Amino acid sequence: MTKAERVKYLIIGNSAGGIGAAEAIREVDRAGAIAIVSSEPYHAYSRPLISQYLVEGRPLQRMMFRPADFYKEKNIQAILGQEVTGLNIDKHNVKLDDGRSIIWEKLLLATGSSPIVPNIEGIGLKGVFTFTTRDDARAIYKFLNQYHTEVRAVVIGGGLIGISATEALVKRGVKVTIVEMKERILNTILDEEASFLVEASLNELGVEIINGHIVSRITSFLPGRATGIALDNDRPIPCEMVIVAVGVQPRTKIVSETGIRIDRGILVDHHMATSSPDVYACGDVAEAYDFIYDENRLTPIWPNAYIGGRIAGFNMAGLPTEYQGGTSMNAMKYFGLAIVSAGILTPPDDSYEVISEKHGHVYKKVVLKNGLIVGVIFSGDIEKSGIIYNLMKNRVNVDTFKQALIADDFGLISLPEEIWRPLLEHTSPVTPSLATSDKQPEKMAIGDLGLVSGR
Amino acid sequence: MGRVYIKKEVCIGCHLCELYCQLQHSRSTDLIKAFKRESMRPSPRLRVEEKEAVSFSVRCQHCDEAPCVYACLSGALTRDSKTGLVKVDEERCIGCWTCLLVCPIGAISRDTAEKKVLKCDLCQGEDVPACVANCPNEALIYVEVQDESHSTEGKVIAMIQ
């Protein structure tokens, strides 16, 4: 048996969360050994860029999330292409595929999520793909390259992944049909109006969208290969390929026998710490605080993964830092149509107030509850949406100036001076001055983006 | 790195900061050529806001904890560890606009033709940013900040076991 390696920090996952943590650790602790383990054999890459891979075969070098010398420069041991096969919390030990064993002092679970694959007939056929990793994009890319005639694809699921896949496929000249179970595409991150804007632009490109149906089976008239699907109403749709994009689920399997608390994802507190000492979690696998719902929720999006990782990293390195919370938020740019959204877009009852404005390609909507912003959608004119998002995040009561939020000339100047002035005077947020000394660092005082101190 | 501070009391909303920002970021940096002959009129990396008698200009603050850097999907937005500047690598920017949604002051704009973001770079290579140098009313002030305050890498505490 090989001798166990020892590291101070072990990070499982080499995407936004893992990298965010590693970078934060290195801001505080330049010397402690860091190892990052990932089942994917690649240098950290930007997952959203798999669309570009599919469109143009973009090389890994142009998908990389950090420079090529990142691991060396940060003195991080990258163990890539290795699955974690065992986790022993009491012994602070993980086992890898190749038999290696690593002992850690602090562990971060940034294992992400995996696509949900419904168990329907024909799901194992050739030509059926998921679309969340570089390898997925590569498989589809190669598949398409075999064809010299028009390829038809059915995309199951009209969420972010399904629409991103659709956009890339359309650019590859594929004829796409989207099958969405609910009444409209992007129903969790857009309101009806904005969903229809996207639908209209997809329709213009020849994409057929079938709402309110599910795919009941994938059909095959050729041995082992998908040749079509059948809807729940038995309508057949012939196609050469199927993309399964019905959602993602946290990859929690690694902790299933450890006693670490799981709800839908691994539960973490304001320090991104799990129920087990010295073990942290972030990103898609974690169920962390959502400031809109005031409870822990899954928000499987890239920016929240990075910031959650950053908070976890600081805490792992001994710098107590709190997560202000995140919420679902997305920027979309499908076929030139720019839409940003965050929070609650479709009020569940009449205790909410909606103010909106629509003219031409510009659509703006702000959802309020008790004077606080709980949701925002901007389309077309999106430059100032960040001001609104931050008012929402910082729980600023906007009741006295709410109408200004959707005005054409909205800007910082539309806000009371006591709100805009600090934003332009560098008075807040302030980074801690971590003097070079051997003193324990004070609590971090960072205001604005997910980091809040001393609550 | 320095920082630009505004004095709204003396800003008259003349938009010269905007104009000189455009000029500084044009190809020719010649006023007539930049505005009359270059195929793409240069875009300003700041904006002037006005409401009644009040006005001021808004540009990237190069925040210590920069939300745009943390939200960037492609790794195009980074903090320069030497200068502290929040900068965008145009080669890597994919124009996803996520940074626009997280910027608390709306300081990032879109170059829709190139599908890249545009933001203030404090006019690298100049002693003082063009907006400050050309403000006729001294409504903009450029203040050098101490080296230690922005570069996180430089203020690391060695927490060696």
Interface residues (C-beta under 8 A of the other chain):
Chain A: K8 G20 R26 E27 V28 D29 R30 A31 G32 S46 R47 P48 L49 Q52 R62 M64 F65 R66 W302 P303 Y306 I307 R310 A317 G318 M329 N330 A331 K333 A338 V340 A342 I382 E383 K384 S385 G386 I387 Y389 N390 D409 G411 L412 I413 S414 W420 L423 L424 E425 H426 P429 V430 T431 S433 L434 A435 T436 S437 D438 P441 I446 D448 L449 G450 L451
Chain B: R3 Y5 I6 R47 E49 E50 K51 V54 S55 F56 V58 Q61 C63 D64 E65 P67 Y70 A71 L73 S74 G75 R92 I94 G95 C96 W97 T98 C99 L100 L101 V102 C103 P104 I105 G106 I108 S109 R110 K115 E148 S149 H150 T152 E153 K155 V156 I157 A158 M159 I160 Q161
